[in-house]
Amino acid sequence: MALRHAVMAALAAGESSGYELSKRFDHSVANFWPASRQQIYRELDRLEADGLAVARRIRQEKRPDKRVFSLTAAGHEAIDEFVRAETAPTMVRDDLLVKVAGLDEDNRADVAAAVRDRLGHHQAKLDAYVELRDGSLGGLSEEEFLAGGPGQPGFGPYLTLMRGIAFERESVRWARRVLALLE
C-alpha cells in the first residue's frame, strides 16, 4: 500500500483541507500508516495532478486562502480498485524482537531496558487511542455506535481504531510479560 491509498481513504470520509485531513489522518489512518503533515500535503498535490482529487480555494479573513480537497470520481474508483485488489499479509519487522531474540545473560539488562522503553511507547499510544475512541463514540456505547453500520460517518476509521487499540493492548501485555520473565 502506498501513502496515496491511505490519504485517499482518509479523504473518502469527506471534503477536507490539508490541515483538517492531516488531523483526521492522525486520528484514524495513522493508526496503521503514519505520515508527516508535509507528506500528506505533497500527496494531496500529486492526487490533484493525477486527477484523483480536486481542490477548491476558500477565501478566509485574516488568514491565507485554504484549499479544500475532495476525491473525484476517478479517485473513488481508485480507492475501490485498491479495496478489491489482493493484498499480501503484513510482515513484522521490529528491531526490538531482534534484540529479544539475541537475549543472553550478558545483555539481559539492556534488553530489559529496550522492552521497558517500548512498553512506555505502547502504553502512551494505547492511552491516546482509548481517549480518541471515547471521543469518537459521541456518547454512544461501542455496540450502539457499531449498530449504525458502514453507512454511519466514521465507521471505517472506527474499525481501524479498534484494531489499533487491540494491537497496543497486546503489545503492552507482551512487554509486561517479558519484563516479568527477565526480572
Summary of the structure (lengths in Angstrom):
residues: 183
radius of gyration: 20.0
end to end distance: 40.0
largest distance: 64.5
contacts: 475
relative contact order: 0.12
helix: 64%
strand: 8%
